[in-house]
Amino acid sequence: MTFTPRGDTVFREIAAVRPVVRAFRKLGKPVVLVPAEAPDAATAYRIAQAQRIPGSITVLALIDAASPAVPANCHVDCVLALSSSALFPSGIRTSVCGDGGFGEELTVLLKLVNIVAPTDLFLSEKDYEFLLAAQHMITDFNLDLRVHGVPILREPDGLALDPRNRELSAGGRESALAISAALAAGAHAAEGGKDAVLAAARAVLAASPELTVESLEVRGPELGDARLLITASIEGITLSDNAGLPLGIGFKSLADQA
């Protein structure tokens, strides 16, 4: 196999990719891991952010993906395309028991980290709870890498970019816009504290009765950087989104301090 930098070299075996990434680590090059479910536009955005690290080697990890293709209009150094059976030949016999019910996902991530030995890991803030769980695992296990949360990529109408959006009908999509609208309303009520944020978000969501709200919560300190998270379902499809907010401070106060 010939390896070419930014040549989208596909590796289907763990033993094949390890010597490549280890060679670059020995040269002092940053090795960046971008795990993804599919090579979509959101993945392309994370890859672009990852490649802002000077001199970095980018590894796109796709597990059980239909195709090892790289997202359009971008290139990586390595595509680690593995099946679950290749990743765990004997099945998952030892697993991580992480917070948030992400045990299996964290186990897969830990295995990828052990294979690639990255200096940096790029995850989307779209899956904010998983991002937190991953950071906790990496901190608790003293893994020597930095976690980067990449801002959520949104469609022109404000809906968070997600492959599941394509499964919605036109009416379902229209109703789903209430999620991002509720996040905006909650963020603008941040100065009033947690209760004001939840009330503002709940009022917007209530205006779309087609949505079934599964969870609505604010996570973080009572004063300062917090996160409003919403999970709702429509037409049998579960959608989640979140937004950061200056709880108890408000955007206006931040602007006045600038």
C-alpha atoms as an extended CHARMM CRD file, in Angstrom:
* protein
*
       258  EXT
         1         1  MET       CA              0.0000000000        0.0000000000        0.0000000000  PROA      1               0.0000000000
         2         2  THR       CA              1.3350000000        3.4270000000       -1.0030000000  PROA      2               0.0000000000
         3         3  PHE       CA              0.7620000000        6.2240000000        1.4690000000  PROA      3               0.0000000000
         4         4  THR       CA              0.3890000000        9.7550000000        0.0910000000  PROA      4               0.0000000000
         5         5  PRO       CA             -0.2220000000       12.7370000000        2.4010000000  PROA      5               0.0000000000
         6         6  ARG       CA             -3.7670000000       14.0600000000        1.8910000000  PROA      6               0.0000000000
         7         7  GLY       CA             -4.2550000000       11.1440000000       -0.4820000000  PROA      7               0.0000000000
         8         8  ASP       CA             -7.2560000000        9.5750000000        1.3020000000  PROA      8               0.0000000000
         9         9  THR       CA             -5.3450000000        6.3200000000        1.8300000000  PROA      9               0.0000000000
        10        10  VAL       CA             -7.7940000000        3.6700000000        3.0200000000  PROA      10              0.0000000000
        11        11  PHE       CA             -6.7440000000        1.2450000000        5.7720000000  PROA      11              0.0000000000
        12        12  ARG       CA             -8.9710000000       -1.7390000000        6.4960000000  PROA      12              0.0000000000
        13        13  GLU       CA             -6.7100000000       -3.4150000000        9.0410000000  PROA      13              0.0000000000
        14        14  ILE       CA             -5.4620000000       -2.1460000000       12.4000000000  PROA      14              0.0000000000
        15        15  ALA       CA             -1.9850000000       -3.5400000000       11.7950000000  PROA      15              0.0000000000
        16        16  ALA       CA             -1.6670000000       -1.5490000000        8.5700000000  PROA      16              0.0000000000
        17        17  VAL       CA             -2.4500000000        1.9210000000        9.9440000000  PROA      17              0.0000000000
        18        18  ARG       CA             -0.4610000000        1.7150000000       13.1730000000  PROA      18              0.0000000000
        19        19  PRO       CA              3.0610000000        1.9640000000       11.6440000000  PROA      19              0.0000000000
        20        20  VAL       CA              2.0020000000        5.0150000000        9.6270000000  PROA      20              0.0000000000
        21        21  VAL       CA              0.6020000000        7.0580000000       12.5160000000  PROA      21              0.0000000000
        22        22  ARG       CA              3.4200000000        6.0060000000       14.8450000000  PROA      22              0.0000000000
        23        23  ALA       CA              6.0080000000        7.1360000000       12.2960000000  PROA      23              0.0000000000
        24        24  PHE       CA              4.4810000000       10.5970000000       12.2000000000  PROA      24              0.0000000000
        25        25  ARG       CA              4.3040000000       10.7550000000       15.9970000000  PROA      25              0.0000000000
        26        26  LYS       CA              8.0320000000        9.9830000000       16.1290000000  PROA      26              0.0000000000
        27        27  LEU       CA              8.6070000000       12.8870000000       13.7430000000  PROA      27              0.0000000000
        28        28  GLY       CA              6.7730000000       15.1410000000       16.1710000000  PROA      28              0.0000000000
        29        29  LYS       CA              3.7750000000       15.5990000000       13.8860000000  PROA      29              0.0000000000
        30        30  PRO       CA              0.3340000000       16.1300000000       15.4220000000  PROA      30              0.0000000000
        31        31  VAL       CA             -1.9700000000       13.1980000000       14.6570000000  PROA      31              0.0000000000
        32        32  VAL       CA             -5.6300000000       14.1990000000       14.5710000000  PROA      32              0.0000000000
        33        33  LEU       CA             -8.5010000000       11.7170000000       14.9250000000  PROA      33              0.0000000000
        34        34  VAL       CA            -11.9160000000       12.5180000000       13.4640000000  PROA      34              0.0000000000
        35        35  PRO       CA            -14.3640000000        9.6590000000       14.1810000000  PROA      35              0.0000000000
        36        36  ALA       CA            -17.5470000000        9.7500000000       12.1210000000  PROA      36              0.0000000000
        37        37  GLU       CA            -20.6390000000        7.7210000000       11.3270000000  PROA      37              0.0000000000
        38        38  ALA       CA            -20.8170000000        8.8900000000        7.7160000000  PROA      38              0.0000000000
        39        39  PRO       CA            -18.7970000000       11.0890000000        5.3210000000  PROA      39              0.0000000000
        40        40  ASP       CA            -21.3100000000       13.9570000000        5.3100000000  PROA      40              0.0000000000
        41        41  ALA       CA            -21.0530000000       17.7540000000        5.3330000000  PROA      41              0.0000000000
        42        42  ALA       CA            -20.8290000000       17.9080000000        9.1330000000  PROA      42              0.0000000000
        43        43  THR       CA            -17.8670000000       15.5100000000        9.0180000000  PROA      43              0.0000000000
        44        44  ALA       CA            -16.2520000000       17.6290000000        6.3050000000  PROA      44              0.0000000000
        45        45  TYR       CA            -16.5910000000       20.6610000000        8.5930000000  PROA      45              0.0000000000
        46        46  ARG       CA            -14.8480000000       18.8290000000       11.4540000000  PROA      46              0.0000000000
        47        47  ILE       CA            -12.0740000000       17.7260000000        9.0980000000  PROA      47              0.0000000000
        48        48  ALA       CA            -11.5690000000       21.3190000000        7.9720000000  PROA      48              0.0000000000
        49        49  GLN       CA            -11.3000000000       22.4610000000       11.5970000000  PROA      49              0.0000000000
        50        50  ALA       CA             -8.8960000000       19.6250000000       12.4060000000  PROA      50              0.0000000000
        51        51  GLN       CA             -6.6130000000       20.5060000000        9.5140000000  PROA      51              0.0000000000
        52        52  ARG       CA             -6.0970000000       23.9870000000       10.9010000000  PROA      52              0.0000000000
        53        53  ILE       CA             -3.5210000000       22.4280000000       13.2290000000  PROA      53              0.0000000000
        54        54  PRO       CA             -0.2040000000       23.1380000000       11.4480000000  PROA      54              0.0000000000
        55        55  GLY       CA              1.5750000000       20.0860000000       10.0750000000  PROA      55              0.0000000000
        56        56  SER       CA             -1.0830000000       17.6880000000       11.2980000000  PROA      56              0.0000000000
        57        57  ILE       CA             -1.8700000000       14.2180000000        9.9640000000  PROA      57              0.0000000000
        58        58  THR       CA             -5.6130000000       13.6430000000        9.7780000000  PROA      58              0.0000000000
        59        59  VAL       CA             -7.1790000000       10.2330000000       10.3750000000  PROA      59              0.0000000000
        60        60  LEU       CA            -10.8560000000        9.8440000000        9.5050000000  PROA      60              0.0000000000
        61        61  ALA       CA            -12.2690000000        6.7970000000       11.3290000000  PROA      61              0.0000000000
        62        62  LEU       CA            -15.3960000000        5.1940000000        9.8600000000  PROA      62              0.0000000000
        63        63  ILE       CA            -16.8560000000        2.1410000000       11.5970000000  PROA      63              0.0000000000
        64        64  ASP       CA            -19.3400000000       -0.0110000000        9.6630000000  PROA      64              0.0000000000
        65        65  ALA       CA            -19.7810000000        2.7650000000        7.1240000000  PROA      65              0.0000000000
        66        66  ALA       CA            -21.4680000000        1.9060000000        3.8350000000  PROA      66              0.0000000000
        67        67  SER       CA            -18.5300000000        3.4690000000        2.0050000000  PROA      67              0.0000000000
        68        68  PRO       CA            -15.0090000000        4.5290000000        3.0430000000  PROA      68              0.0000000000
        69        69  ALA       CA            -15.3710000000        7.6370000000        0.8960000000  PROA      69              0.0000000000
        70        70  VAL       CA            -14.1200000000       10.9880000000        2.1720000000  PROA      70              0.0000000000
        71        71  PRO       CA            -16.6520000000       13.8700000000        2.2180000000  PROA      71              0.0000000000
        72        72  ALA       CA            -16.8000000000       15.9240000000       -0.9520000000  PROA      72              0.0000000000
        73        73  ASN       CA            -14.2810000000       18.7360000000       -1.4040000000  PROA      73              0.0000000000
        74        74  CYS       CA            -11.8940000000       17.6120000000        1.3180000000  PROA      74              0.0000000000
        75        75  HSD       CA             -9.0100000000       15.1750000000        1.7090000000  PROA      75              0.0000000000
        76        76  VAL       CA             -7.4210000000       13.3910000000        4.6500000000  PROA      76              0.0000000000
        77        77  ASP       CA             -4.2180000000       11.4490000000        5.1390000000  PROA      77              0.0000000000
        78        78  CYS       CA             -5.7360000000        8.1990000000        6.3770000000  PROA      78              0.0000000000
        79        79  VAL       CA             -9.2010000000        6.6870000000        6.2220000000  PROA      79              0.0000000000
        80        80  LEU       CA             -9.5070000000        4.0050000000        8.8720000000  PROA      80              0.0000000000
        81        81  ALA       CA            -12.4510000000        1.9810000000        7.5470000000  PROA      81              0.0000000000
        82        82  LEU       CA            -13.1710000000       -0.8980000000        9.8960000000  PROA      82              0.0000000000
        83        83  SER       CA            -16.0810000000       -3.2090000000       10.4750000000  PROA      83              0.0000000000
        84        84  SER       CA            -17.1590000000       -3.8890000000       14.0460000000  PROA      84              0.0000000000
        85        85  SER       CA            -15.7620000000       -7.4010000000       13.7300000000  PROA      85              0.0000000000
        86        86  ALA       CA            -12.3790000000       -6.0270000000       12.6320000000  PROA      86              0.0000000000
        87        87  LEU       CA            -12.3800000000       -3.5630000000       15.5150000000  PROA      87              0.0000000000
        88        88  PHE       CA            -13.3540000000       -6.2360000000       18.0590000000  PROA      88              0.0000000000
        89        89  PRO       CA            -12.4900000000       -9.6630000000       16.5760000000  PROA      89              0.0000000000
        90        90  SER       CA            -13.6100000000      -11.4420000000       19.7560000000  PROA      90              0.0000000000
        91        91  GLY       CA            -16.5370000000       -9.1480000000       20.3790000000  PROA      91              0.0000000000
        92        92  ILE       CA            -16.6110000000       -6.4840000000       23.0740000000  PROA      92              0.0000000000
        93        93  ARG       CA            -15.3710000000       -8.3850000000       26.1140000000  PROA      93              0.0000000000
        94        94  THR       CA            -14.2200000000       -5.3300000000       28.0920000000  PROA      94              0.0000000000
        95        95  SER       CA            -16.1810000000       -2.0980000000       27.9810000000  PROA      95              0.0000000000
        96        96  VAL       CA            -16.2180000000        1.4060000000       29.3930000000  PROA      96              0.0000000000
        97        97  CYS       CA            -19.0810000000        2.2210000000       31.7470000000  PROA      97              0.0000000000
        98        98  GLY       CA            -19.3390000000        5.9340000000       31.0350000000  PROA      98              0.0000000000
        99        99  ASP       CA            -21.8130000000        8.5580000000       32.1260000000  PROA      99              0.0000000000
       100       100  GLY       CA            -24.8490000000        9.3490000000       30.0100000000  PROA      100             0.0000000000
       101       101  GLY       CA            -25.3890000000        5.7900000000       28.8200000000  PROA      101             0.0000000000
       102       102  PHE       CA            -22.6130000000        6.0200000000       26.2260000000  PROA      102             0.0000000000
       103       103  GLY       CA            -20.7810000000        2.8710000000       27.2940000000  PROA      103             0.0000000000
       104       104  GLU       CA            -20.5630000000        1.2410000000       23.8710000000  PROA      104             0.0000000000
       105       105  GLU       CA            -19.7140000000        4.4870000000       22.0600000000  PROA      105             0.0000000000
       106       106  LEU       CA            -16.9780000000        5.2950000000       24.5730000000  PROA      106             0.0000000000
       107       107  THR       CA            -15.5900000000        1.7680000000       24.2640000000  PROA      107             0.0000000000
       108       108  VAL       CA            -15.3070000000        2.1710000000       20.4880000000  PROA      108             0.0000000000
       109       109  LEU       CA            -13.7160000000        5.6030000000       20.9090000000  PROA      109             0.0000000000
       110       110  LEU       CA            -11.1840000000        4.2930000000       23.4230000000  PROA      110             0.0000000000
       111       111  LYS       CA            -10.2290000000        1.4830000000       21.0200000000  PROA      111             0.0000000000
       112       112  LEU       CA             -9.7390000000        4.0090000000       18.1960000000  PROA      112             0.0000000000
       113       113  VAL       CA             -7.5990000000        6.1960000000       20.4490000000  PROA      113             0.0000000000
       114       114  ASN       CA             -5.4340000000        3.1910000000       21.3330000000  PROA      114             0.0000000000
       115       115  ILE       CA             -5.0280000000        2.3200000000       17.6430000000  PROA      115             0.0000000000
       116       116  VAL       CA             -4.2960000000        5.7890000000       16.2940000000  PROA      116             0.0000000000
       117       117  ALA       CA             -2.5540000000        7.3240000000       19.3420000000  PROA      117             0.0000000000
       118       118  PRO       CA             -3.7490000000       10.8110000000       18.3750000000  PROA      118             0.0000000000
       119       119  THR       CA             -2.5640000000       14.0800000000       19.8410000000  PROA      119             0.0000000000
       120       120  ASP       CA             -5.9320000000       15.6620000000       19.1120000000  PROA      120             0.0000000000
       121       121  LEU       CA             -9.5290000000       14.4670000000       18.8910000000  PROA      121             0.0000000000
       122       122  PHE       CA            -12.2590000000       16.4310000000       17.0970000000  PROA      122             0.0000000000
       123       123  LEU       CA            -15.8770000000       15.8140000000       18.1460000000  PROA      123             0.0000000000
       124       124  SER       CA            -19.0070000000       17.7700000000       17.3060000000  PROA      124             0.0000000000
       125       125  GLU       CA            -20.8500000000       19.8570000000       19.8720000000  PROA      125             0.0000000000
       126       126  LYS       CA            -23.9950000000       18.5110000000       18.1870000000  PROA      126             0.0000000000
       127       127  ASP       CA            -23.5680000000       15.4320000000       20.4010000000  PROA      127             0.0000000000
       128       128  TYR       CA            -22.7330000000       17.5400000000       23.4290000000  PROA      128             0.0000000000
       129       129  GLU       CA            -23.4470000000       14.9300000000       26.0880000000  PROA      129             0.0000000000
       130       130  PHE       CA            -21.2130000000       12.4220000000       24.3150000000  PROA      130             0.0000000000
       131       131  LEU       CA            -18.5420000000       15.1150000000       23.9920000000  PROA      131             0.0000000000
       132       132  LEU       CA            -18.6400000000       15.6160000000       27.7710000000  PROA      132             0.0000000000
       133       133  ALA       CA            -18.5620000000       11.8670000000       28.4150000000  PROA      133             0.0000000000
       134       134  ALA       CA            -15.5700000000       11.4880000000       26.0890000000  PROA      134             0.0000000000
       135       135  GLN       CA            -13.7360000000       14.3160000000       27.8450000000  PROA      135             0.0000000000
       136       136  HSD       CA            -14.4290000000       12.7200000000       31.2390000000  PROA      136             0.0000000000
       137       137  MET       CA            -13.0860000000        9.3620000000       30.0070000000  PROA      137             0.0000000000
       138       138  ILE       CA             -9.9370000000       10.9090000000       28.5770000000  PROA      138             0.0000000000
       139       139  THR       CA             -9.3230000000       12.9130000000       31.7510000000  PROA      139             0.0000000000
       140       140  ASP       CA            -10.0540000000       10.0030000000       34.1080000000  PROA      140             0.0000000000
       141       141  PHE       CA             -7.7800000000        7.6160000000       32.1820000000  PROA      141             0.0000000000
       142       142  ASN       CA             -5.0040000000       10.2270000000       31.8550000000  PROA      142             0.0000000000
       143       143  LEU       CA             -4.9700000000        9.8840000000       28.0780000000  PROA      143             0.0000000000
       144       144  ASP       CA             -2.4790000000       12.2720000000       26.5180000000  PROA      144             0.0000000000
       145       145  LEU       CA             -4.5900000000       14.0570000000       23.9270000000  PROA      145             0.0000000000
       146       146  ARG       CA             -6.6320000000       17.2110000000       23.5280000000  PROA      146             0.0000000000
       147       147  VAL       CA            -10.3660000000       17.1500000000       22.8530000000  PROA      147             0.0000000000
       148       148  HSD       CA            -11.7630000000       19.8190000000       20.5410000000  PROA      148             0.0000000000
       149       149  GLY       CA            -15.4780000000       20.5410000000       20.4330000000  PROA      149             0.0000000000
       150       150  VAL       CA            -16.4780000000       21.7110000000       16.9480000000  PROA      150             0.0000000000
       151       151  PRO       CA            -19.4630000000       24.0990000000       16.7560000000  PROA      151             0.0000000000
       152       152  ILE       CA            -22.7030000000       22.7480000000       15.3220000000  PROA      152             0.0000000000
       153       153  LEU       CA            -23.0680000000       23.1180000000       11.5660000000  PROA      153             0.0000000000
       154       154  ARG       CA            -26.5390000000       24.3450000000       10.6700000000  PROA      154             0.0000000000
       155       155  GLU       CA            -28.6650000000       24.3900000000        7.5650000000  PROA      155             0.0000000000
       156       156  PRO       CA            -29.8630000000       27.7690000000        6.2010000000  PROA      156             0.0000000000
       157       157  ASP       CA            -33.1530000000       27.4830000000        8.0970000000  PROA      157             0.0000000000
       158       158  GLY       CA            -31.3340000000       26.9350000000       11.4030000000  PROA      158             0.0000000000
       159       159  LEU       CA            -31.8890000000       23.1910000000       11.7370000000  PROA      159             0.0000000000
       160       160  ALA       CA            -28.7860000000       21.3850000000       12.9870000000  PROA      160             0.0000000000
       161       161  LEU       CA            -27.2170000000       19.3780000000       10.1690000000  PROA      161             0.0000000000
       162       162  ASP       CA            -28.1320000000       15.7440000000       10.7470000000  PROA      162             0.0000000000
       163       163  PRO       CA            -28.6580000000       12.8250000000        8.3140000000  PROA      163             0.0000000000
       164       164  ARG       CA            -31.9590000000       12.1190000000       10.0650000000  PROA      164             0.0000000000
       165       165  ASN       CA            -33.3510000000       15.4180000000        8.7700000000  PROA      165             0.0000000000
       166       166  ARG       CA            -33.6560000000       13.8400000000        5.3200000000  PROA      166             0.0000000000
       167       167  GLU       CA            -36.1790000000       11.3670000000        6.7330000000  PROA      167             0.0000000000
       168       168  LEU       CA            -38.5970000000       14.1450000000        7.6930000000  PROA      168             0.0000000000
       169       169  SER       CA            -41.5420000000       15.1770000000        5.5580000000  PROA      169             0.0000000000
       170       170  ALA       CA            -41.8470000000       18.8390000000        4.6080000000  PROA      170             0.0000000000
       171       171  GLY       CA            -44.3430000000       19.3300000000        7.4300000000  PROA      171             0.0000000000
       172       172  GLY       CA            -42.1800000000       17.4540000000        9.8950000000  PROA      172             0.0000000000
       173       173  ARG       CA            -39.1940000000       19.5980000000        9.0150000000  PROA      173             0.0000000000
       174       174  GLU       CA            -41.2460000000       22.7430000000        9.5040000000  PROA      174             0.0000000000
       175       175  SER       CA            -42.2570000000       21.5700000000       12.9780000000  PROA      175             0.0000000000
       176       176  ALA       CA            -38.6740000000       20.5570000000       13.8100000000  PROA      176             0.0000000000
       177       177  LEU       CA            -37.5690000000       24.1670000000       13.3130000000  PROA      177             0.0000000000
       178       178  ALA       CA            -39.1650000000       24.8470000000       16.7110000000  PROA      178             0.0000000000
       179       179  ILE       CA            -36.1440000000       23.1140000000       18.3000000000  PROA      179             0.0000000000
       180       180  SER       CA            -33.5980000000       25.6440000000       17.0760000000  PROA      180             0.0000000000
       181       181  ALA       CA            -36.0940000000       28.4570000000       17.6940000000  PROA      181             0.0000000000
       182       182  ALA       CA            -36.5120000000       27.2840000000       21.2930000000  PROA      182             0.0000000000
       183       183  LEU       CA            -32.7580000000       27.2740000000       21.7440000000  PROA      183             0.0000000000
       184       184  ALA       CA            -32.5700000000       30.8570000000       20.5030000000  PROA      184             0.0000000000
       185       185  ALA       CA            -35.3930000000       31.9350000000       22.7930000000  PROA      185             0.0000000000
       186       186  GLY       CA            -33.7840000000       30.2390000000       25.7670000000  PROA      186             0.0000000000
       187       187  ALA       CA            -30.4020000000       31.8010000000       25.0210000000  PROA      187             0.0000000000
       188       188  HSD       CA            -31.9280000000       35.2820000000       24.8510000000  PROA      188             0.0000000000
       189       189  ALA       CA            -33.5290000000       34.7160000000       28.2490000000  PROA      189             0.0000000000
       190       190  ALA       CA            -30.2020000000       33.6800000000       29.8050000000  PROA      190             0.0000000000
       191       191  GLU       CA            -29.8880000000       36.8130000000       31.9260000000  PROA      191             0.0000000000
       192       192  GLY       CA            -32.9420000000       35.7200000000       33.9170000000  PROA      192             0.0000000000
       193       193  GLY       CA            -31.3480000000       32.4540000000       34.9920000000  PROA      193             0.0000000000
       194       194  LYS       CA            -32.2080000000       28.7900000000       34.5310000000  PROA      194             0.0000000000
       195       195  ASP       CA            -35.9590000000       29.0220000000       35.1310000000  PROA      195             0.0000000000
       196       196  ALA       CA            -36.3290000000       31.8770000000       32.6350000000  PROA      196             0.0000000000
       197       197  VAL       CA            -34.3560000000       29.9550000000       30.0120000000  PROA      197             0.0000000000
       198       198  LEU       CA            -36.4780000000       26.8290000000       30.4000000000  PROA      198             0.0000000000
       199       199  ALA       CA            -39.7270000000       28.8090000000       30.3720000000  PROA      199             0.0000000000
       200       200  ALA       CA            -38.7850000000       30.6250000000       27.1630000000  PROA      200             0.0000000000
       201       201  ALA       CA            -37.7420000000       27.4210000000       25.4180000000  PROA      201             0.0000000000
       202       202  ARG       CA            -40.8170000000       25.5300000000       26.6380000000  PROA      202             0.0000000000
       203       203  ALA       CA            -43.1490000000       28.2230000000       25.3010000000  PROA      203             0.0000000000
       204       204  VAL       CA            -41.6900000000       27.9500000000       21.7920000000  PROA      204             0.0000000000
       205       205  LEU       CA            -41.8160000000       24.1520000000       21.8070000000  PROA      205             0.0000000000
       206       206  ALA       CA            -45.4310000000       24.1950000000       22.9860000000  PROA      206             0.0000000000
       207       207  ALA       CA            -46.3690000000       26.0810000000       19.8260000000  PROA      207             0.0000000000
       208       208  SER       CA            -45.4950000000       22.9530000000       17.8060000000  PROA      208             0.0000000000
       209       209  PRO       CA            -47.7040000000       20.2210000000       19.2680000000  PROA      209             0.0000000000
       210       210  GLU       CA            -46.4850000000       17.7780000000       16.6050000000  PROA      210             0.0000000000
       211       211  LEU       CA            -43.2000000000       17.6190000000       18.5060000000  PROA      211             0.0000000000
       212       212  THR       CA            -42.8810000000       15.2610000000       21.4440000000  PROA      212             0.0000000000
       213       213  VAL       CA            -40.3410000000       16.7840000000       23.8150000000  PROA      213             0.0000000000
       214       214  GLU       CA            -38.3190000000       14.0260000000       25.4320000000  PROA      214             0.0000000000
       215       215  SER       CA            -35.9360000000       16.2080000000       27.4170000000  PROA      215             0.0000000000
       216       216  LEU       CA            -35.3060000000       19.8780000000       28.0410000000  PROA      216             0.0000000000
       217       217  GLU       CA            -32.5370000000       20.8510000000       30.4200000000  PROA      217             0.0000000000
       218       218  VAL       CA            -29.8570000000       23.3610000000       31.2640000000  PROA      218             0.0000000000
       219       219  ARG       CA            -26.4640000000       21.9610000000       32.2030000000  PROA      219             0.0000000000
       220       220  GLY       CA            -23.6700000000       23.9340000000       33.7970000000  PROA      220             0.0000000000
       221       221  PRO       CA            -23.1520000000       26.4420000000       36.5900000000  PROA      221             0.0000000000
       222       222  GLU       CA            -25.8650000000       28.7710000000       37.8660000000  PROA      222             0.0000000000
       223       223  LEU       CA            -23.7640000000       31.7030000000       36.6440000000  PROA      223             0.0000000000
       224       224  GLY       CA            -21.5770000000       31.6000000000       33.5300000000  PROA      224             0.0000000000
       225       225  ASP       CA            -21.1400000000       29.3030000000       30.5520000000  PROA      225             0.0000000000
       226       226  ALA       CA            -23.9930000000       26.7960000000       30.4460000000  PROA      226             0.0000000000
       227       227  ARG       CA            -25.6960000000       24.6730000000       27.8090000000  PROA      227             0.0000000000
       228       228  LEU       CA            -29.3650000000       24.3320000000       26.8840000000  PROA      228             0.0000000000
       229       229  LEU       CA            -30.1450000000       20.8540000000       25.5070000000  PROA      229             0.0000000000
       230       230  ILE       CA            -33.3060000000       19.6930000000       23.7600000000  PROA      230             0.0000000000
       231       231  THR       CA            -34.2850000000       16.2250000000       22.5690000000  PROA      231             0.0000000000
       232       232  ALA       CA            -37.5890000000       15.8490000000       20.7500000000  PROA      232             0.0000000000
       233       233  SER       CA            -39.1850000000       13.4040000000       18.3440000000  PROA      233             0.0000000000
       234       234  ILE       CA            -41.4100000000       13.8360000000       15.3440000000  PROA      234             0.0000000000
       235       235  GLU       CA            -42.6490000000       11.2930000000       12.8110000000  PROA      235             0.0000000000
       236       236  GLY       CA            -40.8540000000        8.6050000000       14.7870000000  PROA      236             0.0000000000
       237       237  ILE       CA            -37.4860000000       10.3640000000       14.4010000000  PROA      237             0.0000000000
       238       238  THR       CA            -35.5730000000       11.6040000000       17.4320000000  PROA      238             0.0000000000
       239       239  LEU       CA            -33.7160000000       14.8880000000       17.0100000000  PROA      239             0.0000000000
       240       240  SER       CA            -31.3770000000       16.5770000000       19.4620000000  PROA      240             0.0000000000
       241       241  ASP       CA            -29.8050000000       20.0100000000       19.5190000000  PROA      241             0.0000000000
       242       242  ASN       CA            -28.1420000000       22.3470000000       21.9740000000  PROA      242             0.0000000000
       243       243  ALA       CA            -26.7240000000       25.8160000000       22.3750000000  PROA      243             0.0000000000
       244       244  GLY       CA            -24.3540000000       27.5570000000       24.7250000000  PROA      244             0.0000000000
       245       245  LEU       CA            -25.5720000000       30.4790000000       26.8020000000  PROA      245             0.0000000000
       246       246  PRO       CA            -24.2140000000       32.9120000000       29.4310000000  PROA      246             0.0000000000
       247       247  LEU       CA            -26.5340000000       31.8480000000       32.2580000000  PROA      247             0.0000000000
       248       248  GLY       CA            -27.4050000000       34.5890000000       34.7090000000  PROA      248             0.0000000000
       249       249  ILE       CA            -25.4020000000       37.0830000000       32.6650000000  PROA      249             0.0000000000
       250       250  GLY       CA            -27.0040000000       37.4220000000       29.2470000000  PROA      250             0.0000000000
       251       251  PHE       CA            -25.5870000000       38.4130000000       25.9140000000  PROA      251             0.0000000000
       252       252  LYS       CA            -26.3460000000       42.1040000000       26.4320000000  PROA      252             0.0000000000
       253       253  SER       CA            -24.2380000000       42.1900000000       29.5960000000  PROA      253             0.0000000000
       254       254  LEU       CA            -21.4070000000       40.4610000000       27.7600000000  PROA      254             0.0000000000
       255       255  ALA       CA            -21.6270000000       43.0550000000       24.9890000000  PROA      255             0.0000000000
       256       256  ASP       CA            -21.5750000000       45.8770000000       27.5280000000  PROA      256             0.0000000000
       257       257  GLN       CA            -18.4300000000       44.4170000000       29.1000000000  PROA      257             0.0000000000
       258       258  ALA       CA            -16.6400000000       44.1250000000       25.7290000000  PROA      258             0.0000000000
